[in-house]
Amino acid sequence: MPILAGFHVEGNDHLILHALVAKMLQLPEEEIQVDFIDAPGRGWQFILEFIPNALKRFYGQCAQFAVVGVDNDGNVDLDQAAVMEDPHHPRHENHPGGAAADCRYCMITETVARVRPQLHWIERKPGTAWPILVAVPVEMIETWLLILQGSPGVQRRPRSVQKQRLYGRPTPTRADVMSVAIPLVRAMTVADLTSLTQTSASFRDFRDQVVGSRITILENADCW
């Protein structure tokens, strides 16, 4: 029986995250059954506001784990501006040990922490121990793939430049994701994962969560 996973992310990012998680768990993609919130809203506010509903839905279906995430969305050319980050989109790794105003990672984790005590109605599956993984790629999930292609400095370029570089257009379609991004993930090796972990702090954080929850994710699903 496949593992059920809930993905509460923006647009087509669940396709890339699904493939990435399967790669990190060393599972065939078809072994992870995906559920996600299909609502007309998109963007940061949609992600943040729907976290309680999404997690209750995934938990109620007894998903083995959930992923909540959104791109960091900074769009400043950091080299040209000579700054460490877009001031309106702070990078979580730049303020370890505390929350920062407008930090998307911080706001997601705080919201998840408020919802966890409400996840208690399934026997033998306490919400406090249920794996809820937070993914906030800097500045977007495609950045990870560009770094994988040998462009670590691309993390400092505007989003539009990065999208154009990866897809050949500033606004990719689902077909672009399937034909460009997904094959890159599927071709990743253990060495690629290690290299990306060393180069991207946001990817390292997400991989640490996946690896740290691996035993729980792969254990017997006892309620679905």
ChimeraX attribute file (.defattr): number of C-alpha atoms within 10 A of each C-alpha:
attribute: neighborCount
match mode: 1-to-1
recipient: residues
	/A:1	9
	/A:2	12
	/A:3	20
	/A:4	20
	/A:5	23
	/A:6	27
	/A:7	24
	/A:8	27
	/A:9	29
	/A:10	20
	/A:11	14
	/A:12	14
	/A:13	19
	/A:14	21
	/A:15	17
	/A:16	21
	/A:17	19
	/A:18	21
	/A:19	22
	/A:20	20
	/A:21	20
	/A:22	19
	/A:23	19
	/A:24	17
	/A:25	18
	/A:26	10
	/A:27	14
	/A:28	12
	/A:29	17
	/A:30	12
	/A:31	12
	/A:32	19
	/A:33	14
	/A:34	18
	/A:35	18
	/A:36	18
	/A:37	18
	/A:38	11
	/A:39	8
	/A:40	6
	/A:41	12
	/A:42	12
	/A:43	13
	/A:44	16
	/A:45	9
	/A:46	16
	/A:47	20
	/A:48	19
	/A:49	12
	/A:50	14
	/A:51	20
	/A:52	17
	/A:53	13
	/A:54	22
	/A:55	28
	/A:56	17
	/A:57	16
	/A:58	22
	/A:59	25
	/A:60	15
	/A:61	16
	/A:62	20
	/A:63	23
	/A:64	25
	/A:65	23
	/A:66	24
	/A:67	24
	/A:68	24
	/A:69	27
	/A:70	27
	/A:71	21
	/A:72	24
	/A:73	22
	/A:74	22
	/A:75	19
	/A:76	22
	/A:77	19
	/A:78	16
	/A:79	13
	/A:80	9
	/A:81	10
	/A:82	10
	/A:83	12
	/A:84	14
	/A:85	21
	/A:86	19
	/A:87	13
	/A:88	14
	/A:89	19
	/A:90	22
	/A:91	27
	/A:92	23
	/A:93	13
	/A:94	11
	/A:95	11
	/A:96	9
	/A:97	8
	/A:98	7
	/A:99	15
	/A:100	17
	/A:101	11
	/A:102	14
	/A:103	18
	/A:104	24
	/A:105	24
	/A:106	18
	/A:107	15
	/A:108	20
	/A:109	17
	/A:110	12
	/A:111	14
	/A:112	19
	/A:113	14
	/A:114	10
	/A:115	17
	/A:116	19
	/A:117	11
	/A:118	14
	/A:119	17
	/A:120	15
	/A:121	11
	/A:122	14
	/A:123	8
	/A:124	9
	/A:125	17
	/A:126	15
	/A:127	20
	/A:128	14
	/A:129	10
	/A:130	19
	/A:131	19
	/A:132	25
	/A:133	20
	/A:134	22
	/A:135	24
	/A:136	25
	/A:137	24
	/A:138	27
	/A:139	28
	/A:140	21
	/A:141	22
	/A:142	23
	/A:143	26
	/A:144	23
	/A:145	21
	/A:146	20
	/A:147	18
	/A:148	20
	/A:149	13
	/A:150	11
	/A:151	12
	/A:152	16
	/A:153	12
	/A:154	18
	/A:155	22
	/A:156	23
	/A:157	18
	/A:158	18
	/A:159	22
	/A:160	13
	/A:161	15
	/A:162	22
	/A:163	18
	/A:164	13
	/A:165	14
	/A:166	19
	/A:167	17
	/A:168	13
	/A:169	14
	/A:170	14
	/A:171	10
	/A:172	15
	/A:173	13
	/A:174	13
	/A:175	10
	/A:176	15
	/A:177	19
	/A:178	14
	/A:179	12
	/A:180	16
	/A:181	21
	/A:182	18
	/A:183	13
	/A:184	18
	/A:185	22
	/A:186	14
	/A:187	9
	/A:188	15
	/A:189	12
	/A:190	11
	/A:191	9
	/A:192	15
	/A:193	19
	/A:194	12
	/A:195	15
	/A:196	22
	/A:197	19
	/A:198	11
	/A:199	16
	/A:200	19
	/A:201	17
	/A:202	24
	/A:203	21
	/A:204	17
	/A:205	18
	/A:206	19
	/A:207	22
	/A:208	15
	/A:209	16
	/A:210	22
	/A:211	13
	/A:212	12
	/A:213	18
	/A:214	15
	/A:215	11
	/A:216	14
	/A:217	21
	/A:218	13
	/A:219	10
	/A:220	11
	/A:221	16
	/A:222	11
	/A:223	13
	/A:224	11
